[in-house]
Amino acid sequence: MNAVASIHNAVSAPNQFVEVGGRTLAYRSIGEGRPLVLCTRFRGNMDVWDPAFLDGLADEGFRVITFDYSGLGLSTGEATYNPAEMARDPIDLMTALDLSDVVLGGWSLGGMAAQVAFAVAGARISHLLLIGTTPPGPLVKPAEQLFFDTAVIEDYALKEEEILFFEPKSQASRKAAAESSARIAGRTEGRSPVVPIAFARANIGAGPKNPIFPADAVLEVLKTTSKPILHLGGDHDIIFPVENWYALNQVLPTLHLITYPSAGHGPQHQYPRASAEHIASFVRSTS
């Protein structure tokens, strides 16, 4: 089916639905132009993206599409946090909406799902955008226990958001956290149900693992692709340290790396406008 792109902004974008593969996928679309599909993070739904980041991407000429994973938020079906199975959602959504020349993005756990989708459905994808995520395979720097202890707290307050997605040691980062949280809270209508805490806790594990994303076939695709890949990271990401991407210098031939200072796991929320502009420049200059 062909859905009509919405020109609404992120706060007002209506919920839309598509039936595919025996389930209903909920999604939102803002802006017009080249499709950019975003896979969200652990415990994420369509509402956890910073509207300033999404609107910035739309202003740069993208049609920005966010969605809820199967069985979570407003989508139906069986929920999973296995990246190999999660990848079916962006693939089916791109197919159902008849999207091509797609910039496929993913944040955190969503970045793992996006890498799998890129590996198995690359014909529809022109660029891979990864935000605060991990490469496949062994790591040179593992996660910090602090993430696992904080990520399972049922109701995040601003303090937990600072720990998980920003850099608490930086006054500027803490200020950005408060501003981002206020923007995200700006949507009051048609919000997506939160991810059940019991499901999240059952799928995170007790502490760091190495590798956290054992996917040799995906790593081989990243090593051999001619399609451009961009990773946006913070210089202190407590779950997916950016050092693991730099360790693959001269191994991944199309990888671009941007690392923001005094930033954590959600750099696109601390630097929403810069992130949108960097992504747009990356896509334009490598198309």
N, C-alpha and C positions, 0 to 999 in steps of 0.2 A: 504494500500500500504506500501511497505518497501522502504524508502528512504535511500540512501547510506550516511553514516555519513561523514562529511567533516573534513579533518585534517588541514584545514586552521586555521590561527589565527583570532582573533576577528575583526581586521581591514580589512582583506581580504576575510572573509567568504562570499560566494555568497548568494544572496537572492534566496530562494526556495519557492515553492508554493504547496499547497495541496487543492484539492476541497473536501469540506465536509459540509454537512448540508445546501446545497444551497448557499454557499459562498466560497470565496477563502481566506485561511489563509496564510499569508507570514511568513516565519521563516528562521532562520539561525542555522547552526549546526557546532560546532567545537569540535575537539577531538574525542577520541574513548573510549568506556568503558560504565560504568553504566550511563543510561540517567538521566540528571538533567534538568528539564524544569523550566524556570524562567518567572514569570508573572511580568510585569513592573509596574511602579508607575503612579500616576496621571500626566497627560500631557506627558507620556512616550511613546516611540516607541523603536524599536530595537537598535537605535543609542544612547540611553541615558545611557547604561551600560558602565562602565569603562572597556576598553579592558584588563587592567592589572588584574582585578578581574576575568573576563571570561577566559583569558588565564591561569591564576593561577589555576582555577578549572579544565581546560583541562589537565594541567600538572599533576594534582593530580589523573588523571585517569577517569575523567568524560567525557561523551559526553554531551556537554552543548548546550541546545536548547533555543533560545530566539524567540519571535514572536510578531507580531502586533495584537492588539485586533481587533475584527470585526469592519469594518467601519472606522478604523483609520490606519494611516500609509499606508502600501502597501496592507492591507487586505480589502476585500469587505464585504458587509453586513450592518447590522444596528448597529450603535454605541450606546453603553450604558456605564454608570459608576455605574450601580447597581451591586454590587458584586455577587448577586444571579444569575444574567443573564450573567455576565462576566465569571463566572466559566465554562460556556459551551465551551469557547474557549480552555482552556488547556485540558478539558476532550475530546473534539472532536479531538484535535491535537494528544493526546496520542493514541487515538483509530485509527486515520488515519495512524499514523506511526507505529502502532502495538507495542507500547512500554509497557513494564512491569517492575516491580521492580524499579519504578521511584522515584527519589528524587524530589518532587514537591516544588518549591520555589516561594516566592512572596515578592516583596518590596512595602511597603506602601499600597496604594489601592490594588495593586496586591497581597499583603499578605492576604487581606480580601477575594479576589476571590479564592486564593489558599486554604484558610480554608474551604470555601464552597465546592470546588472541592474535597477536602480531605474527607469531610463529606458525599458526595453523590457518589463518585467514588473511594473509598478507596481501592478497590481490585487491582488496578493497581499501587498503591502508597505504597512505603515502609517507607518513611521518609517525614516529613513536615519541610521545611526550611522557616523561616519567618525572614524578615529583616525590621527593622524600621516600624513596623506595630502595629496594636492594637488588643487586644483580644476582643471577643464578650462581650456585656453586659455593665453594669454600670462601670464607671471609677472612680478611686480614685484621679486622676489628669487629668484635661482636657487639651486640646490644648491651645496654645497661639494665641492671635489675630494676632500677627505678621505674622504667617504663612499665614493666609487667605488674609492679605493685600499684601503680597509679591507674593504668588503663582499665582495671576491673572495678574501680569505684563506681557505684551505681549512678550517682548524679554529679556530673562535673561542675564544680564551681570555678571561678576565674583562676584560682590558685592551681587547680589541676590542669586547666587549659594552658597556663603558662609553662608548667612542667612538661606537658606532653607535646606541645606544638610550637613553643617559643623558647627564649633563652632567659630564664629567671634572673640570671646574674646581671642582665642588661636592663637599665631603666628604660631605654628606648624600646626594647623588645616587650617589656611589661606594659608600656603605654600602648604599643601596637596591639597587644593581646586584648586589652580592654576595648579598644576601638573596633577591632574585628568582631569581638563577641557582641557588641552593640549592633553592628550592622547585620550580623546573622540573626539576631533577635527581631530585626525589623519586619520579617515576614510573619504575619499573624493569621492569615487565611490559608486554608488548604495545606496545612503542614503535614509532613509525612510522619507516621508513627515511629517512635524510637526503636532501635534494635533491642530486643529483650536481653536483659543483663545475663540471664541464665545461659542463653545461647552464646553470648560473647565470652563469658567465663569458660564455657566448655570447649572453646576453640582457640584459646590463646596459649595454654601451657603455663608452667610455673616460672620459667626463666629463659634466659638466652639459649639458643641452639646454633650450632655451626656445622653444616650450612642450615640456614633457615628456609632457603628456597632451592632444594636439590632438584634441578631440572637441566640435566646435561643437554638434552635436545634443544631446549630454548637457548642455552648459552651458545650452542653451535650455530644457531640461526643468527644470533647477534654478532657472532664472529665473522659471518660470511655474507651478511646482507649488504646491499648497496643503498638501502633506504636510510635517510637521516634519523638519528636518535638524539634527543636532548634530555639531559637530567638536570632538574633544578633542585638544589639542596641547600640546607643550612649548615653552617660550619660546626654546629654541635647538635646533631640529630641523635637522640638517645636510643632510638630503636634501629634505625638504618643508617649508620655512620657513612658519610659521604666518602670517607677514605677508601671504602670498598670499590667505589667506581674509579677513583684515581689509580687504584692498584691494577686496573685493566687497561691503563694507557698502553697504546701500541698493540693491544689485543683486539679491541673493538674498533674497526676501521672508520665507522661513521659517527662515533659518539662525540657529542658536544657536552661540555660540563660548565654549568654556572653555579657558583656557590656564594650565597649571601652571608655577610658578616653578622655576628651576634644574633644568629637565627637558629631555629630548631627544626622540628619535624614538619612544620607547616609554613615554609618560607613564602608561599604565595599569599598567605594571609597577613604576614608582616609587611611584605612588599607587593601589594596587589597590582598596582599600576606598573611597576617595573617588571614584574613577572609577565603580565600581559604583553607589554611592549617587547620584552626579550623573546617570548614565544612567537609573536608575530614576525619579528625580524628573522628569527631562525627559519620559520616556514618560508617566508618570502625569499630569503637568500639561498635556500637549498632546494627550491622547487625546480 
